[in-house]
Amino acid sequence: MVHFAQELGNDESIEFNKACLAMGSRPVRPAVAGVNLGNVIYLRTVRDALALREMADIEKTVMVVGGGLLACEAAASLRMMKLKVSMMHRNAYLLNRYLDSQTGPWLTDYYAKHGITMLIGESLNGFEGKTVLRNIQTKSGNRVPAGLAVVACGAEPNLDLVRNTPLSGPHGSPVTEYLETEEKGIFAVGDLAFYPDRIMGGVRRQTHWENARGQGLIAGANMTGKKRIRYEQVPYFWTAMFDLRLHFVGDFSIQPTRVDLRGTYAKKKFLARYYQGDKLRAILLCNQTEREVEAAKKELRHALGK
Ligand SMILES: Cc1cc2nc3c(=O)[nH]c(=O)nc-3n(C[C@H](O)[C@H](O)[C@H](O)COP(=O)(O)OP(=O)(O)OC[C@H]3O[C@@H](n4cnc5c(N)ncnc54)[C@H](O)[C@@H]3O)c2cc1C
């Protein structure tokens, strides 16, 4: 049987023959001046969220840097707490990594209608202040006063523990369809697993709750059970912002060549099928039931012949 030893933070060493890497990810800190100023917040833990809420009781002007899932969720929550919120996003519309060129601008407009000042097409140049944040500079030369900044510019896998080993790659920890790394007996799951996607094809790393949960179950079963199980879930995640609950089923990494929209933006209730040519690749659901989400997963599997 394979044997490993790992030194712990308290200098103790433990031996084991199976292990699962599940160290998750951490917020990316942009390479600009002032990233360590007080009142510049990076969201990861419950403690970060509680600190943000405490600061939001005192500071009333907040800038959210980023236009991805976390930025959208944070901005909506802060606005619902009646803060004066701005968002700085370097791309043309919010959630541009996932949404098509109709839905993305609609969502961006929805944020503006909720009173969020949108700085679209602006990039961060730096944070100004002596010890606490006073202004935010944009690359275009604008200077925006802010008492609080939430930085949501992506997440990188926590791979320090296995740095400079084959378990650490540029896109995460490479694993097989059984979620096992190159090192027999060592598995990797969740935000840091770079896994072969048996449903959509290709290799991907997902930083979403449902993926972490599903992979944890499979890796746990493969580490302890006799029968090995492949990870073959349809990529899926959800998010909530204002009164919108969005579900993403499938592969949103490439812009669709055609979108089939059922329902309306005006009613905030719709389902959009994303196609590449005639191939269904993803289904976006807004304010739909769990049943409809499950039906979308089935429909996509069926369309892919899986
Ligand atoms: C603010 C926020 C909002 C989110 N909202 C959504 C959402 O709406 N929908 C969604 O699908 N996903 C959401 N996510 C993403 C989701 O939370 C993650 O994808 C999921 O938690 C990943 O699970 P994980 O087990 O891989 O890592 P984590 O949940 O990050 O857990 C990793 C754990 O490992 C610990 N660790 C790290 N290094 C070491 C070490 N060397 N030794 C010991 N322990 C270590 C960490 O402290 C942490 O406790 C959100 C994430 C954040 C931060």
The ligand as a MOL file (V3000), in Angstrom:
LIG
                    3D

  0  0  0     0  0            999 V3000
M  V30 BEGIN CTAB
M  V30 COUNTS 53 58 0 0 0
M  V30 BEGIN ATOM
M  V30 1 C -18.3120 35.2040 -1.2020 0
M  V30 2 C -18.5260 33.9640 -2.0320 0
M  V30 3 C -19.7810 33.7350 -2.6130 0
M  V30 4 C -20.0010 32.5870 -3.3820 0
M  V30 5 N -21.2330 32.3900 -3.9410 0
M  V30 6 C -21.4600 31.2680 -4.6660 0
M  V30 7 C -22.7360 31.0330 -5.2520 0
M  V30 8 O -23.6500 31.8560 -5.1430 0
M  V30 9 N -22.9160 29.8790 -5.9580 0
M  V30 10 C -21.9240 28.9560 -6.1170 0
M  V30 11 O -22.1450 27.9270 -6.7690 0
M  V30 12 N -20.6940 29.1570 -5.5890 0
M  V30 13 C -20.4380 30.2890 -4.8710 0
M  V30 14 N -19.1920 30.5060 -4.3390 0
M  V30 15 C -18.1260 29.5310 -4.6070 0
M  V30 16 C -18.1510 28.3530 -3.6380 0
M  V30 17 O -18.2420 28.8190 -2.3170 0
M  V30 18 C -16.8660 27.5380 -3.8360 0
M  V30 19 O -16.8190 27.0760 -5.1680 0
M  V30 20 C -16.7940 26.3430 -2.8990 0
M  V30 21 O -16.8270 26.7540 -1.5570 0
M  V30 22 C -15.4990 25.5670 -3.1580 0
M  V30 23 O -15.3950 24.5290 -2.2360 0
M  V30 24 P -13.9680 23.9020 -1.8940 0
M  V30 25 O -14.2530 22.8290 -0.9130 0
M  V30 26 O -13.2410 23.5930 -3.1480 0
M  V30 27 O -13.1450 25.0910 -1.2020 0
M  V30 28 P -13.4670 26.0170 0.0620 0
M  V30 29 O -14.9300 26.0350 0.3620 0
M  V30 30 O -12.7870 27.3160 -0.2300 0
M  V30 31 O -12.7430 25.2850 1.2570 0
M  V30 32 C -11.3300 25.1630 1.3010 0
M  V30 33 C -10.8920 25.0390 2.7560 0
M  V30 34 O -9.5380 24.6020 2.8180 0
M  V30 35 C -8.8420 25.3830 3.7800 0
M  V30 36 N -7.3920 25.3600 3.4630 0
M  V30 37 C -6.7490 25.9830 2.4460 0
M  V30 38 N -5.4220 25.7110 2.4790 0
M  V30 39 C -5.2220 24.8910 3.5420 0
M  V30 40 C -4.0630 24.2570 4.1160 0
M  V30 41 N -2.8520 24.4150 3.5890 0
M  V30 42 N -4.2400 23.4930 5.2180 0
M  V30 43 C -5.4730 23.3190 5.7580 0
M  V30 44 N -6.6000 23.8890 5.2620 0
M  V30 45 C -6.4740 24.6580 4.1710 0
M  V30 46 C -9.4810 26.7500 3.6560 0
M  V30 47 O -9.2450 27.5090 4.8160 0
M  V30 48 C -10.9580 26.3710 3.4940 0
M  V30 49 O -11.5830 26.1760 4.7230 0
M  V30 50 C -18.9480 31.6540 -3.5780 0
M  V30 51 C -17.6850 31.8970 -3.0070 0
M  V30 52 C -17.4640 33.0390 -2.2540 0
M  V30 53 C -16.0980 33.2840 -1.6660 0
M  V30 END ATOM
M  V30 BEGIN BOND
M  V30 1 1 1 2
M  V30 2 1 2 3
M  V30 3 2 2 52
M  V30 4 2 3 4
M  V30 5 1 4 5
M  V30 6 1 4 50
M  V30 7 2 5 6
M  V30 8 1 6 7
M  V30 9 1 6 13
M  V30 10 2 7 8
M  V30 11 1 7 9
M  V30 12 1 9 10
M  V30 13 2 10 11
M  V30 14 1 10 12
M  V30 15 2 12 13
M  V30 16 1 13 14
M  V30 17 1 14 15
M  V30 18 1 14 50
M  V30 19 1 15 16
M  V30 20 1 16 17
M  V30 21 1 16 18
M  V30 22 1 18 19
M  V30 23 1 18 20
M  V30 24 1 20 21
M  V30 25 1 20 22
M  V30 26 1 22 23
M  V30 27 1 23 24
M  V30 28 2 24 25
M  V30 29 1 24 26
M  V30 30 1 24 27
M  V30 31 1 27 28
M  V30 32 2 28 29
M  V30 33 1 28 30
M  V30 34 1 28 31
M  V30 35 1 31 32
M  V30 36 1 32 33
M  V30 37 1 33 34
M  V30 38 1 33 48
M  V30 39 1 34 35
M  V30 40 1 35 36
M  V30 41 1 35 46
M  V30 42 1 36 37
M  V30 43 1 36 45
M  V30 44 2 37 38
M  V30 45 1 38 39
M  V30 46 1 39 40
M  V30 47 2 39 45
M  V30 48 1 40 41
M  V30 49 2 40 42
M  V30 50 1 42 43
M  V30 51 2 43 44
M  V30 52 1 44 45
M  V30 53 1 46 47
M  V30 54 1 46 48
M  V30 55 1 48 49
M  V30 56 2 50 51
M  V30 57 1 51 52
M  V30 58 1 52 53
M  V30 END BOND
M  V30 END CTAB
M  END
